[in-house]
Structures are given as C-alpha cells and as structure tokens.
C-alpha cells in the first residue's frame, strides 16, 4: 500500500500543516474494511486547532469532497478518523504490476542501507545433543537473519557455542574413567551426552568427582596439552554432528564464535572496567554495583580469578562492534536470560559505549513437556533430529495417500515435514511458552505451513494449465479484477512489504507467518468463488495474473521463514 500511503501523504500535508512523511507515519489500517482502506487519525491536530478530532475529520472530508486521486476514489469521516477508499482498478493494477516486475524481490527494500546486523542465535552446548529446545532460537534467529537481509541489511549469523566451562572438566573425567573409543566413534555426541549424564549420577554418590572435574578444567584453562586435545576433539565431533542438522534446515552461519573465542580478551575487559572505575572488590571478587539502576550487582571475576559468562559477553559485544561496526546487534536467547541482558547492556552503557543502545535481546518462551522441563543432566531430552525425521516421515505418508502419483515425493515430504516444524514455532508469538505435542507439531490441517504450501502448489498446477497467458503482463487484463474476492486478495497481497518491516521492527516472524495464513485463506476464498481457467478473454488473463502474484507472495514470504514452497505436493 506504499503508493497509496505516499499519495495520501502528499494530499494531506498542506491541509494539516505536516510534511508528507509525518502524515504517512500517522496512517493506520481501519479495523473494518467497510470503514475504508486507509485512515488518518485526527487526534494529533486537536491541540493546535483547538477542536475535537471528529470535527477536524469532518472539515477535512469537506475540503476533499468531490475529489479523487490516482489510487483513492473517496474520503469520508468516521468519528476522529478520515478514511480513504481505494480506486480498485488503478490500485489493483499497480499492486499486481509491482509484484510482477519485482518477482522474488517483491517485499524487499534497501531500508537497512547495507548496515551490519550480527544475529546471535541457535548456540547449542558442545558435547550435548541438539535437543528440540534449541529449535526456537534456531528458527526465530534464522528467520530474522533472512528478514533483515531482505530489508537491505548485511545479516551476519553468529553461533555463540557453549564451548567453555566446567562441563568440559566433567567430560574429560568421565571419558578417562569410563569412555570406550569405539562407542565414541560410532555416535559421538550421543555417547558424550550419556557420559555427561553418567558423571552426574556417579557424582551424587562420590562428590570428589566434582573436584577432579574442576582440576581438569583448570588444566584446560592453563593450556595443558592433554586437556586441550580432549576439548578440541569433543568440540569438533559436536560441530560435525550439528552440521547435519543445520544442513537439513538450510542454515549457514558466517561465524562459529563460541565462548572460547573470547578467552584472550578477558584481561582487557577486566582492565577496562577497572580503569572506568565502575567495579570494586568485594570479598576478593570483582563486582559492579547495578542497584542504583534497579538491577542486581554483577560479578565479573570470582575470588579464585575465574571469570564468568557475563565477562565473556562483554568481550563478545566489544569484539562485534570493533569487527562489524554494527547498526544493531541482536541476541536471540530465551526469556530466562532477560535479566542477564539487562545487566550486560547496562554495563556496556556504564563503560561509555553509546552503541549499547543498539544491542537488542530477543527473548522467547520455553518449550515445555508434560513430564516437566527438559534437562540434559537428568537425561530427558527429545532430539531435534528425531522430531525433524519423524515429521518428514509423516508428511511422506500423507503425500503417499493423497497424491500417490507424485514424481518427487521425497523432496515434497522434506519441504512439508520441515515446514511443519518451523511454522509450528514461528506462527506462535515468540514470547509465549510452547508445550511440545507431537499431534500439534505434526498437524497438517488448518493454520499450518502445509495449508500455505498447498495453496502455492495448487496455484502452480493452475498456472501450468493456463496456456502461458500469465507469463505476459497486460495492463488491461489487470484492470478487470473488480469482484470483492479479487479486490480483497489484491489488498492482502499489497501488505507483504509492511508485514516484513513489522516483523523486523518487532523481532517477531510470527507477524509474517500469520499474514501468510491470511494470504492462503483469501486465495482459497477467491478460488472457490471466481473461476480462473473457465473464464474467458482478459478476465481469464487477469485472474491468471492475480494468482501468479499470489504464488509469488507466498513463495517470498515462506522463504523469509526458511520454508520451501513446493510446486507439487
């Protein structure tokens, strides 16, 4: 609706003593389509004009009486709003023309002007299985990566691996005591995970194991050759395993910078904090008092000299600014870490870094299970790979039943199965908790990825039968679309650019996901009421152009969610 917004902005600017950009920023979409297609709220004018907003709306309407624009045909007041109604033929032609000309770039923009946006997401813990609990950070972060890239930013994917800490001392102890080389080679991460669980089970009866683990981690910190060798091996075996998951999901990272990456920067961070005078010693530990800012104090260094997670995060933030000079830096990390990031950003601010305001934490809720929260210590974990493979298998069974003659069932099953898991997460508001339920995750009916994908596949089937007419643009054919279902679908397609921007600004891919459900729903309503292939002449051509544009919007939108839009299924 950008062209309509721009026209209304230019029209109203001299009438309301605002510039066009200010007018555009105030425009809203009415809650009911019967009210109009675009609304200008008059509240902001009440103070200067010393009049009630409804009266101002009436006066503006009187000034525009009898006038029409290129993309609007009527302006009418409703309470404190001045509502504009689109000129259906001209507007429909403009929207379809934009989609047609821009193709896979429709909805994209250069809003970011090439600014760097590092996005910290996924971040599994080394030597632990890739559990389904990591799906949220992984798919939310990847979708934001794609969305920001579509808006002209230079997205930089960073996998901040959990590859440092006392757990590596525990793994070394466990492997040296109970490890079997052949089992490690057969299934590395699963075996390391079982050793980790076994360590905690044994440590409950033998607390000395914890002391032994701390001693081995100290050796690792001091660069002991044997300890470093174990650590490197466990890390690489884990990365090789995680690569299988990322490849399946179609995810690539620019950087695998784990906690260990910042080891050499910690002394500099401590020195900086001390130089700025914001830290003080407390019982041998180095602390920053954040209570004046309504936050608990932060410990940067224990009395034994060990640094903490937040010390590494400070180092990481400084490193990312120096390396990428980011426009904004995004952390897609669970809501349990809200306090941690409040403390981190406040410390960066106290250090004098103005760019701390450009650091954003994107929290999300937990995945919960009927038996309680997932715990790697207790050994209760649902593996993400199992979820993905099971989803693909169930999709394969459904496709076999519904379309047994489909040539490429495997790729279709993969697209639908992986899409179901991704969309099952992304269609929910990220801040809400999700209860993991096989039936819900693998439900292929209703408001799911499969519903949207099927609309895309159905359109592709129609277009293949359309005598190639949709391949030729025709202004006159595009202007034939005046039925209510056609106009509603066109208006819905026009929303994609705004939905992409809204998803980025709110860090909520769910906005885009829910929008695509609306697109598929409006297409189905149109398809059931407006014949396409049985129409004739320019009307048939126009409807082929319309469904071709719908296919493009669905394809573009799903791509930004990391979901494949199959041509057949």
C-alpha positions, 0 to 999 in steps of 0.5 A, spaced: 500 500 500 506 504 499 503 508 493 497 509 496 500 511 503 505 516 499 499 519 495 495 520 501 501 523 504 502 528 499 494 530 499 494 531 506 500 535 508 498 542 506 491 541 509 494 539 516 500 543 516 505 536 516 510 534 511 508 528 507 512 523 511 509 525 518 502 524 515 504 517 512 507 515 519 500 517 522 496 512 517 493 506 520 489 500 517 481 501 519 479 495 523 473 494 518 474 494 511 467 497 510 470 503 514 475 504 508 482 502 506 486 507 509 485 512 515 488 518 518 487 519 525 485 526 527 487 526 534 494 529 533 491 536 530 486 537 536 491 541 540 493 546 535 486 547 532 483 547 538 477 542 536 475 535 537 478 530 532 471 528 529 470 535 527 477 536 524 475 529 520 469 532 518 472 539 515 477 535 512 472 530 508 469 537 506 475 540 503 476 533 499 469 532 497 468 531 490 475 529 489 479 523 487 486 521 486 490 516 482 489 510 487 483 513 492 476 514 489 473 517 496 474 520 503 469 520 508 469 521 516 468 516 521 468 519 528 476 522 529 478 518 523 478 520 515 478 514 511 480 513 504 477 508 499 481 505 494 480 506 486 480 498 485 482 498 478 488 503 478 490 500 485 489 493 483 493 494 477 499 497 480 499 492 486 499 486 481 504 490 476 509 491 482 509 484 484 510 482 477 516 486 475 519 485 482 518 477 482 522 474 488 524 481 490 517 483 491 517 485 499 524 487 499 527 494 500 534 497 501 531 500 508 537 497 512 542 501 507 547 495 507 548 496 515 551 490 519 546 486 523 550 480 527 544 475 529 546 471 535 542 465 535 541 457 535 548 456 540 547 449 542 552 446 548 558 442 545 558 435 547 550 435 548 545 433 543 541 438 539 535 437 543 528 440 540 529 446 545 534 449 541 529 449 535 526 456 537 532 460 537 534 456 531 528 458 527 526 465 530 534 467 529 534 464 522 528 467 520 530 474 522 537 473 519 533 472 512 528 478 514 533 483 515 537 481 509 531 482 505 530 489 508 537 491 505 541 489 511 548 485 511 545 479 516 551 476 519 549 469 523 553 468 529 553 461 533 555 463 540 557 455 542 557 453 549 564 451 548 567 453 555 566 451 562 566 446 567 562 441 563 568 440 559 572 438 566 566 433 567 567 430 560 574 429 560 573 425 567 568 421 565 571 419 558 578 417 562 574 413 567 569 410 563 569 412 555 570 406 550 573 409 543 569 405 539 562 407 542 565 414 541 566 413 534 560 410 532 555 416 535 559 421 538 555 426 541 550 421 543 555 417 547 558 424 550 551 426 552 550 419 556 557 420 559 555 427 561 549 424 564 553 418 567 558 423 571 552 426 574 549 420 577 556 417 579 557 424 582 551 424 587 554 418 590 562 420 590 562 428 590 570 428 589 568 427 582 566 434 582 573 436 584 577 432 579 572 435 574 574 442 576 582 440 576 581 438 569 578 444 567 583 448 570 588 444 566 584 446 560 584 453 562 592 453 563 593 450 556 595 443 558 596 439 552 592 433 554 586 437 556 586 441 550 586 435 545 580 432 549 576 439 548 578 440 541 576 433 539 569 433 543 568 440 540 569 438 533 565 431 533 559 436 536 560 441 530 560 435 525 554 432 528 550 439 528 552 440 521 547 435 519 542 438 522 543 445 520 544 442 513 537 439 513 534 446 515 538 450 510 542 454 515 549 457 514 552 461 519 558 466 517 561 465 524 562 459 529 564 464 535 563 460 541 565 462 548 572 460 547 573 465 542 573 470 547 578 467 552 584 472 550 580 478 551 578 477 558 584 481 561 582 487 557 575 487 559 577 486 566 582 492 565 577 496 562 572 496 567 577 497 572 580 503 569 572 506 568 572 505 575 565 502 575 567 495 579 570 494 586 572 488 590 568 485 594 570 479 598 576 478 593 571 478 587 570 483 582 563 486 582 559 492 579 554 495 583 547 495 578 542 497 584 542 504 583 539 502 576 534 497 579 538 491 577 542 486 581 550 487 582 554 483 577 560 479 578 565 479 573 571 475 576 570 470 582 575 470 588 579 464 585 580 469 578 575 465 574 571 469 570 564 468 568 559 468 562 557 475 563 565 477 562 565 473 556 559 477 553 562 483 554 568 481 550 563 478 545 559 485 544 566 489 544 569 484 539 562 485 534 562 492 534 570 493 533 569 487 527 562 489 524 561 496 526 554 494 527 547 498 526 544 493 531 546 487 534 541 482 536 541 476 541 536 471 540 536 467 547 530 465 551 526 469 556 530 466 562 536 470 560 532 477 560 535 479 566 542 477 564 541 482 558 539 487 562 545 487 566 550 486 560 547 492 556 547 496 562 554 495 563 556 496 556 552 503 557 556 504 564 563 503 560 561 509 555 559 505 549 553 509 546 552 503 541 549 499 547 543 502 545 543 498 539 544 491 542 537 488 542 535 481 546 530 477 543 527 473 548 522 467 547 518 462 551 520 455 553 518 449 550 515 445 555 513 437 556 508 434 560 513 430 564 516 437 566 522 441 563 527 438 559 534 437 562 540 434 559 543 432 566 537 428 568 537 425 561 530 427 558 531 430 552 527 429 545 532 430 539 531 435 534 533 430 529 528 425 531 522 430 531 525 433 524 525 425 521 519 423 524 515 429 521 518 428 514 516 421 515 509 423 516 508 428 511 511 422 506 505 418 508 500 423 507 503 425 500 503 417 499 495 417 500 493 423 497 497 424 491 500 417 490 502 419 483 507 424 485 514 424 481 518 427 487 515 425 493 521 425 497 523 432 496 515 434 497 515 430 504 522 434 506 519 441 504 512 439 508 515 435 514 520 441 515 515 446 514 511 443 519 516 444 524 518 451 523 511 454 522 509 450 528 514 455 532 514 461 528 506 462 527 506 462 535 508 469 538 515 468 540 514 470 547 509 465 549 511 458 552 510 452 547 508 445 550 511 440 545 505 435 542 507 431 537 499 431 534 500 439 534 507 439 531 505 434 526 498 437 524 497 438 517 490 441 517 488 448 518 493 454 520 499 450 518 505 451 513 502 445 509 495 449 508 500 455 505 504 450 501 498 447 498 495 453 496 502 455 492 502 448 489 495 448 487 496 455 484 502 452 480 498 446 477 493 452 475 498 456 472 501 450 468 494 449 465 493 456 463 496 456 456 502 461 458 497 467 458 500 469 465 507 469 463 505 476 459 503 482 463 497 486 460 495 492 463 488 491 461 487 484 463 489 487 470 484 492 470 478 487 470 479 484 477 473 488 480 469 482 484 470 483 492 474 476 492 479 479 487 479 486 490 480 483 497 486 478 495 489 484 491 489 488 498 492 482 502 497 481 497 499 489 497 501 488 505 507 483 504 512 489 504 509 492 511 508 485 514 516 484 513 518 491 516 513 489 522 516 483 523 523 486 523 521 492 527 518 487 532 523 481 532 517 477 531 516 472 524 510 470 527 507 477 524 509 474 517 507 467 518 500 469 520 499 474 514 501 468 510 495 464 513 491 470 511 494 470 504 492 462 503 485 463 506 483 469 501 486 465 495 482 459 497 476 464 498 477 467 491 478 460 488 472 457 490 468 463 488 471 466 481 473 461 476 480 462 473 481 457 467 473 457 465 473 464 464 474 467 458 478 473 454 482 478 459 478 476 465 481 469 464 488 473 463 487 477 469 485 472 474 491 468 471 495 474 473 492 475 480 494 468 482 501 468 479 502 474 484 499 470 489 504 464 488 509 469 488 507 472 495 507 466 498 513 463 495 517 470 498 514 470 504 515 462 506 522 463 504 523 469 509 521 463 514 526 458 511 520 454 508 520 451 501 514 452 497 513 446 493 510 446 486 507 439 487 505 436 493 
